[in-house]
């Protein structure tokens, strides 16, 4: 009987992400900036049959940022990520990190700059976030706005 489990495990194919289970049984959370790269990644994974969930961090005030060209993670970018997810048929969530981003990255940038140093906010952001959004305070679940886009 014990060999049956081993036999099934040995015959399970490795999916394209390197896991020994079918794509439909593999949930993938894709950080979607609203740009082409993350949208294509989400689309390809969804097309391959993965259980895709799109997530976008809102880092700026939507009203103020919608007028700014090139500002990531607010306004049009969030809309674009949401639209891709809707068209392809997978859920998309917007996580409100505006206050945490300001406190952890922007305020540090200003403080460092005023001290006569040359700050690099992307480094600070990557050190704080590094894929683990809970490091910006609270749990990941606390950040979810409660609205499914």
Beta strands, then each sheet from edge to edge (+ up, - down):
strand 1: 27-31
strand 2: 51-58
strand 3: 92-96
strand 4: 144-148
sheet 1: 1+ 2+ 3+ 4-
end
